[in-house]
Amino acid sequence: MELDISEQDPEEMDLADVALEYEELVSAISILEKRREELRARIMNTFAEKEIDVLRIGHVELRRHRADWKLWHINKLKPYLVERELWDMVESVDRKNLSKLIEKGFLTEEELEGMYDVETRYSLRVSRV
């Protein structure tokens, strides 16, 4: 894939050239993101199969990071928060707002048990070492 990226200021370019270059970039990004996801899937599968979280190849380090996400059950959570007069502070089931209420001591993990499922997600971080 070869891109013809102009170094010219877009304000000084003909609008047709701007539109064509923009379309080319959008298309290239789509292709690159698809390829990145294919490579990421292979890397993440390797981490899972080998039960490892770090892979170093030359000067590149790939690190798998685990995060457990709570998938809240609004039908259980909202009535509980309304009863505790905390719903106005949340207004919707928002992971960050709920985490803040727990951090500030308004709620505890224990009292919210059963109001969410946990989904494990992994991110992939790449760095030069």
C-alpha positions as CSV (number, residue, x, y, z in Angstrom):
1,M,0.0,0.0,0.0
2,E,1.5,3.3,-1.1
3,L,0.1,6.6,0.1
4,D,0.5,9.9,-1.7
5,I,0.6,12.2,1.3
6,S,1.0,15.8,0.5
7,E,3.1,18.0,2.8
8,Q,1.3,21.0,1.5
9,D,-0.9,23.0,3.9
10,P,-4.5,21.9,3.2
11,E,-5.6,25.5,3.2
12,E,-3.4,26.1,0.1
13,M,-4.6,22.9,-1.7
14,D,-7.4,22.6,-4.2
15,L,-10.6,21.3,-2.5
16,A,-10.7,18.3,-4.9
17,D,-7.1,17.3,-3.9
18,V,-8.0,17.7,-0.2
19,A,-11.1,15.4,-0.7
20,L,-9.1,12.8,-2.7
21,E,-6.3,12.7,-0.2
22,Y,-8.7,12.5,2.7
23,E,-10.5,9.5,1.1
24,E,-7.2,7.8,0.5
25,L,-6.2,8.3,4.2
26,V,-9.6,7.0,5.5
27,S,-9.3,4.0,3.3
28,A,-5.7,3.3,4.4
29,I,-6.6,3.7,8.1
30,S,-9.4,1.2,7.6
31,I,-7.0,-1.3,6.1
32,L,-4.4,-0.7,8.8
33,E,-6.9,-1.1,11.6
34,K,-8.2,-4.4,10.1
35,R,-4.6,-5.7,9.9
36,R,-3.8,-4.5,13.4
37,E,-6.8,-6.4,14.8
38,E,-5.7,-9.6,12.9
39,L,-2.2,-9.3,14.4
40,R,-3.6,-8.4,17.9
41,A,-5.8,-11.5,17.8
42,R,-2.8,-13.7,17.0
43,I,-0.7,-12.1,19.7
44,M,-3.5,-12.3,22.4
45,N,-4.1,-16.0,21.5
46,T,-0.4,-16.7,22.0
47,F,-0.4,-15.0,25.4
48,A,-3.4,-17.1,26.4
49,E,-2.0,-20.4,25.0
50,K,1.4,-19.9,26.6
51,E,-0.1,-18.3,29.8
52,I,2.3,-15.3,29.6
53,D,1.7,-11.6,29.8
54,V,5.0,-10.2,28.4
55,L,6.7,-11.0,25.1
56,R,10.0,-9.4,24.0
57,I,11.3,-9.6,20.5
58,G,14.4,-7.5,19.8
59,H,13.7,-4.0,21.1
60,V,9.9,-4.5,21.1
61,E,8.0,-5.5,24.2
62,L,4.4,-6.5,24.0
63,R,2.5,-6.6,27.3
64,R,-1.0,-8.0,28.0
65,H,-2.9,-6.1,30.6
66,R,-5.9,-7.6,32.3
67,A,-8.9,-5.5,33.4
68,D,-12.1,-6.8,35.0
69,W,-15.1,-4.8,33.9
70,K,-18.3,-4.8,35.9
71,L,-21.4,-5.2,33.7
72,W,-24.1,-3.6,35.9
73,H,-27.6,-4.9,36.1
74,I,-29.7,-1.7,36.1
75,N,-32.9,-3.4,37.1
76,K,-31.2,-4.4,40.4
77,L,-28.9,-1.4,40.9
78,K,-31.2,1.6,40.2
79,P,-33.8,0.7,42.9
80,Y,-31.0,0.2,45.4
81,L,-29.3,3.5,44.6
82,V,-32.7,5.3,44.6
83,E,-33.3,3.9,48.1
84,R,-29.9,5.1,49.3
85,E,-30.6,8.5,47.7
86,L,-27.5,8.1,45.4
87,W,-29.2,7.8,42.0
88,D,-29.1,11.6,41.4
89,M,-25.3,11.4,41.7
90,V,-25.1,8.6,39.1
91,E,-28.1,9.4,36.8
92,S,-27.3,6.3,34.8
93,V,-25.3,3.2,35.2
94,D,-21.9,4.6,34.5
95,R,-18.8,2.6,35.5
96,K,-16.7,5.6,36.4
97,N,-19.4,7.3,38.5
98,L,-20.1,4.1,40.4
99,S,-16.3,3.6,41.0
100,K,-16.1,7.1,42.4
101,L,-19.0,6.4,44.8
102,I,-17.1,3.3,46.0
103,E,-13.9,5.2,46.3
104,K,-15.5,7.9,48.3
105,G,-17.2,5.4,50.7
106,F,-20.8,6.0,49.7
107,L,-21.0,2.4,48.6
108,T,-19.0,-0.8,49.1
109,E,-18.2,-3.6,46.7
110,E,-19.8,-6.0,49.2
111,E,-23.2,-4.3,49.2
112,L,-23.3,-4.2,45.4
113,E,-22.4,-7.9,45.0
114,G,-24.9,-9.6,42.7
115,M,-25.8,-6.4,40.9
116,Y,-23.2,-7.0,38.2
117,D,-21.3,-9.6,36.1
118,V,-17.6,-9.4,35.6
119,E,-16.1,-9.5,32.2
120,T,-12.4,-9.9,31.8
121,R,-10.9,-7.8,29.0
122,Y,-7.3,-7.5,27.9
123,S,-5.5,-4.6,26.4
124,L,-2.2,-4.9,24.5
125,R,0.6,-2.4,25.1
126,V,3.6,-2.0,22.9
127,S,6.8,-0.3,23.8
128,R,10.4,-0.1,22.7
129,V,12.9,-1.4,25.2
